[in-house]
Amino acid sequence: MLQLYFSPMACSLASRIALMEAGLDARYHQVHLWTKQVADDDSDFKGISPKGAVPVLVLENGERLTESAAVLQYIADVKPEAGLAPPSGDPDRYRLQEWLSFVGAEIHKAFLFPIFWYKDDGSLAKPRARIAQTLSVPSAHLANREFLVGDRFTVADAHLLWALLLLRPAGIDVAQWPSLSAYLERMQARPAVREAIATEMALRKTVPVSPA
C-alpha cells in the first residue's frame, strides 16, 4: 500500500486529493513541519526525508518519492484509467508538467512559502507585489476552460486548487480574478476534493504552534 507523509493543508493536500480522485487506498502519516516530527510516534521526520518537507510518498517497494510534481504524476500513473494525467508521449503531458512547474515555482515557492514561513519585516513586499501578475496567467487560461489541461480534472488541477485555497489566509482575495474564483468553486464541489479538504481542516487543529 502507498503511504503519504503530509501536513494538514500544506502542498501535500494535492497528493491526498489525487489519491482520492484515483480511488487509491493509502496509509497517511501526519507530519508536524515546525518540529519535524511524525505525529504517529514523534519520530524524526528527517529520517524519512532529509529534505524535511512534504509530500513524501512511500511506494509499494519501499522507495520514497518527494516533490509535489513527481508525486502527483506518479499517483496519476498508478491508476491511468482515472485520467489524472495524459499518457506519456501525449503533447498534453508536457502541458501538465508546465502547470505543475508553474504552480510549484511561481505561486508556492515565490509567494506562499515566504508569506507563511517568514516574518513580514519588509522582505515580503516583493512577493506580494508579484502575485497579482502571477495569478493573471492561470486566470486568463481558465477564462473559457473548465480545467487546466484538456477536458478533465488532472493532478495539475489538484495542485492549483490547493494554492488558491491558501490565498485568502495569505491575505489575497481570489475574487479579484472571477475565472479563478469560479474555478475554485467548481473544484471544491468535487466529492473527493471536498472530503480531502474537510479531513485536513479537521487535522489542522492538531498542528503545533510555530516555535518562537
One Martini backbone bead per residue (centre of mass of N, CA, C, O) as a GRO file, in nm:
protein
  212
    1MET     BB    1   0.097   0.036   0.021
    2LEU     BB    2   0.061   0.348   0.012
    3GLN     BB    3   0.244   0.638   0.146
    4LEU     BB    4   0.163   0.951   0.319
    5TYR     BB    5   0.335   1.240   0.385
    6PHE     BB    6   0.183   1.502   0.585
    7SER     BB    7   0.034   1.834   0.602
    8PRO     BB    8  -0.209   2.025   0.688
    9MET     BB    9  -0.266   2.225   0.403
   10ALA     BB   10  -0.047   2.156   0.248
   11CYS     BB   11   0.077   2.053  -0.057
   12SER     BB   12  -0.014   1.752   0.011
   13LEU     BB   13  -0.312   1.781  -0.059
   14ALA     BB   14  -0.286   1.713  -0.360
   15SER     BB   15  -0.214   1.412  -0.309
   16ARG     BB   16  -0.472   1.333  -0.167
   17ILE     BB   17  -0.661   1.405  -0.394
   18ALA     BB   18  -0.539   1.213  -0.603
   19LEU     BB   19  -0.589   0.951  -0.448
   20MET     BB   20  -0.902   0.990  -0.431
   21GLU     BB   21  -0.961   1.026  -0.735
   22ALA     BB   22  -0.828   0.731  -0.795
   23GLY     BB   23  -0.902   0.521  -0.560
   24LEU     BB   24  -0.661   0.505  -0.351
   25ASP     BB   25  -0.505   0.339  -0.121
   26ALA     BB   26  -0.379   0.473   0.197
   27ARG     BB   27  -0.125   0.576   0.415
   28TYR     BB   28  -0.129   0.819   0.677
   29HIS     BB   29   0.123   1.073   0.776
   30GLN     BB   30   0.169   1.299   1.010
   31VAL     BB   31   0.331   1.626   1.003
   32HIS     BB   32   0.543   1.838   1.190
   33LEU     BB   33   0.710   2.099   1.053
   34TRP     BB   34   0.834   2.253   1.293
   35THR     BB   35   0.950   1.975   1.444
   36LYS     BB   36   0.997   1.721   1.263
   37GLN     BB   37   0.742   1.526   1.325
   38VAL     BB   38   0.580   1.228   1.370
   39ALA     BB   39   0.271   1.175   1.502
   40ASP     BB   40   0.262   0.870   1.563
   41ASP     BB   41   0.585   0.872   1.729
   42ASP     BB   42   0.786   1.126   1.724
   43SER     BB   43   0.959   1.105   1.494
   44ASP     BB   44   1.203   1.174   1.264
   45PHE     BB   45   1.140   1.302   0.955
   46LYS     BB   46   1.441   1.304   0.842
   47GLY     BB   47   1.440   0.988   0.823
   48ILE     BB   48   1.257   0.999   0.566
   49SER     BB   49   1.345   1.314   0.491
   50PRO     BB   50   1.602   1.538   0.460
   51LYS     BB   51   1.422   1.782   0.362
   52GLY     BB   52   1.159   1.822   0.553
   53ALA     BB   53   0.927   1.766   0.333
   54VAL     BB   54   0.626   1.796   0.176
   55PRO     BB   55   0.583   1.530   0.011
   56VAL     BB   56   0.578   1.170   0.093
   57LEU     BB   57   0.616   0.876  -0.107
   58VAL     BB   58   0.553   0.543  -0.041
   59LEU     BB   59   0.616   0.272  -0.199
   60GLU     BB   60   0.566  -0.059  -0.242
   61ASN     BB   61   0.903  -0.101  -0.231
   62GLY     BB   62   0.995   0.157  -0.025
   63GLU     BB   63   1.030   0.385  -0.183
   64ARG     BB   64   1.102   0.741  -0.214
   65LEU     BB   65   0.897   1.029  -0.289
   66THR     BB   66   0.944   1.364  -0.399
   67GLU     BB   67   0.773   1.615  -0.484
   68SER     BB   68   0.485   1.708  -0.621
   69ALA     BB   69   0.523   1.659  -0.927
   70ALA     BB   70   0.610   1.360  -0.892
   71VAL     BB   71   0.387   1.246  -0.712
   72LEU     BB   72   0.144   1.314  -0.893
   73GLN     BB   73   0.235   1.151  -1.143
   74TYR     BB   74   0.250   0.880  -1.007
   75ILE     BB   75  -0.040   0.853  -0.920
   76ALA     BB   76  -0.159   0.873  -1.205
   77ASP     BB   77   0.004   0.611  -1.314
   78VAL     BB   78  -0.124   0.394  -1.129
   79LYS     BB   79  -0.421   0.520  -1.249
   80PRO     BB   80  -0.488   0.578  -1.568
   81GLU     BB   81  -0.809   0.545  -1.580
   82ALA     BB   82  -0.859   0.825  -1.421
   83GLY     BB   83  -0.721   1.072  -1.585
   84LEU     BB   84  -0.483   1.256  -1.423
   85ALA     BB   85  -0.306   1.200  -1.690
   86PRO     BB   86  -0.147   1.209  -1.955
   87PRO     BB   87   0.017   1.026  -2.153
   88SER     BB   88   0.294   0.932  -2.266
   89GLY     BB   89   0.347   1.150  -2.554
   90ASP     BB   90   0.145   1.347  -2.493
   91PRO     BB   91   0.132   1.682  -2.528
   92ASP     BB   92  -0.029   1.727  -2.250
   93ARG     BB   93   0.197   1.632  -2.060
   94TYR     BB   94   0.357   1.902  -2.085
   95ARG     BB   95   0.133   2.080  -1.973
   96LEU     BB   96   0.125   1.955  -1.700
   97GLN     BB   97   0.421   2.020  -1.625
   98GLU     BB   98   0.393   2.322  -1.659
   99TRP     BB   99   0.182   2.365  -1.426
  100LEU     BB  100   0.336   2.234  -1.196
  101SER     BB  101   0.574   2.431  -1.214
  102PHE     BB  102   0.424   2.697  -1.178
  103VAL     BB  103   0.300   2.648  -0.902
  104GLY     BB  104   0.564   2.574  -0.751
  105ALA     BB  105   0.732   2.840  -0.828
  106GLU     BB  106   0.521   3.100  -0.854
  107ILE     BB  107   0.337   3.038  -0.592
  108HIS     BB  108   0.468   2.874  -0.372
  109LYS     BB  109   0.776   2.976  -0.353
  110ALA     BB  110   0.725   3.293  -0.423
  111PHE     BB  111   0.474   3.322  -0.199
  112LEU     BB  112   0.368   3.118   0.019
  113PHE     BB  113   0.627   3.048   0.166
  114PRO     BB  114   0.715   3.333   0.272
  115ILE     BB  115   0.445   3.417   0.407
  116PHE     BB  116   0.437   3.161   0.619
  117TRP     BB  117   0.769   3.155   0.717
  118TYR     BB  118   0.796   3.473   0.734
  119LYS     BB  119   0.856   3.768   0.849
  120ASP     BB  120   0.720   4.098   0.816
  121ASP     BB  121   1.011   4.309   0.736
  122GLY     BB  122   0.975   4.381   0.406
  123SER     BB  123   1.048   4.115   0.232
  124LEU     BB  124   0.730   4.069   0.125
  125ALA     BB  125   0.670   4.283  -0.093
  126LYS     BB  126   0.751   4.140  -0.357
  127PRO     BB  127   0.558   3.891  -0.359
  128ARG     BB  128   0.300   4.064  -0.336
  129ALA     BB  129   0.343   4.224  -0.605
  130ARG     BB  130   0.353   3.958  -0.801
  131ILE     BB  131   0.085   3.788  -0.770
  132ALA     BB  132  -0.105   3.925  -0.973
  133GLN     BB  133   0.058   3.853  -1.225
  134THR     BB  134   0.064   3.549  -1.182
  135LEU     BB  135  -0.258   3.505  -1.170
  136SER     BB  136  -0.317   3.601  -1.466
  137VAL     BB  137  -0.250   3.339  -1.609
  138PRO     BB  138  -0.471   3.135  -1.509
  139SER     BB  139  -0.705   3.327  -1.553
  140ALA     BB  140  -0.688   3.338  -1.864
  141HIS     BB  141  -0.690   3.029  -1.916
  142LEU     BB  142  -0.986   2.995  -1.747
  143ALA     BB  143  -1.204   3.169  -1.893
  144ASN     BB  144  -1.271   2.902  -2.118
  145ARG     BB  145  -1.218   2.682  -1.886
  146GLU     BB  146  -1.239   2.406  -1.664
  147PHE     BB  147  -0.938   2.316  -1.713
  148LEU     BB  148  -0.601   2.310  -1.751
  149VAL     BB  149  -0.615   2.012  -1.894
  150GLY     BB  150  -0.814   1.971  -2.112
  151ASP     BB  151  -1.143   1.793  -2.020
  152ARG     BB  152  -1.008   1.724  -1.726
  153PHE     BB  153  -0.915   1.619  -1.434
  154THR     BB  154  -0.602   1.687  -1.277
  155VAL     BB  155  -0.313   1.721  -1.095
  156ALA     BB  156  -0.297   2.023  -1.164
  157ASP     BB  157  -0.560   2.098  -1.018
  158ALA     BB  158  -0.478   2.007  -0.737
  159HIS     BB  159  -0.246   2.215  -0.713
  160LEU     BB  160  -0.398   2.483  -0.766
  161LEU     BB  161  -0.625   2.464  -0.555
  162TRP     BB  162  -0.444   2.471  -0.314
  163ALA     BB  163  -0.323   2.753  -0.366
  164LEU     BB  164  -0.598   2.906  -0.363
  165LEU     BB  165  -0.678   2.836  -0.068
  166LEU     BB  166  -0.419   3.014   0.052
  167LEU     BB  167  -0.475   3.312  -0.020
  168ARG     BB  168  -0.652   3.421   0.209
  169PRO     BB  169  -0.452   3.367   0.449
  170ALA     BB  170  -0.242   3.560   0.275
  171GLY     BB  171  -0.432   3.820   0.180
  172ILE     BB  172  -0.592   3.702  -0.080
  173ASP     BB  173  -0.850   3.773  -0.310
  174VAL     BB  174  -0.985   3.570  -0.557
  175ALA     BB  175  -1.219   3.765  -0.660
  176GLN     BB  176  -1.034   3.934  -0.856
  177TRP     BB  177  -1.065   3.646  -1.018
  178PRO     BB  178  -1.332   3.511  -1.155
  179SER     BB  179  -1.215   3.250  -1.284
  180LEU     BB  180  -1.084   3.144  -1.020
  181SER     BB  181  -1.334   3.144  -0.843
  182ALA     BB  182  -1.497   2.945  -1.019
  183TYR     BB  183  -1.292   2.719  -1.020
  184LEU     BB  184  -1.280   2.670  -0.713
  185GLU     BB  185  -1.577   2.597  -0.687
  186ARG     BB  186  -1.571   2.349  -0.871
  187MET     BB  187  -1.353   2.186  -0.722
  188GLN     BB  188  -1.505   2.182  -0.436
  189ALA     BB  189  -1.751   2.003  -0.556
  190ARG     BB  190  -1.582   1.768  -0.540
  191PRO     BB  191  -1.591   1.499  -0.342
  192ALA     BB  192  -1.283   1.445  -0.297
  193VAL     BB  193  -1.207   1.734  -0.230
  194ARG     BB  194  -1.399   1.783   0.006
  195GLU     BB  195  -1.290   1.551   0.183
  196ALA     BB  196  -0.993   1.633   0.199
  197ILE     BB  197  -1.036   1.911   0.328
  198ALA     BB  198  -1.193   1.823   0.579
  199THR     BB  199  -0.976   1.642   0.696
  200GLU     BB  200  -0.746   1.864   0.717
  201MET     BB  201  -0.897   2.076   0.884
  202ALA     BB  202  -0.928   1.895   1.132
  203LEU     BB  203  -0.613   1.842   1.166
  204ARG     BB  204  -0.508   2.139   1.195
  205LYS     BB  205  -0.566   2.159   1.512
  206THR     BB  206  -0.294   1.967   1.578
  207VAL     BB  207  -0.093   2.177   1.511
  208PRO     BB  208   0.174   2.318   1.606
  209VAL     BB  209   0.308   2.583   1.714
  210SER     BB  210   0.519   2.803   1.634
  211PRO     BB  211   0.820   2.881   1.700
  212ALA     BB  212   1.000   3.153   1.843
   0.00000   0.00000   0.00000
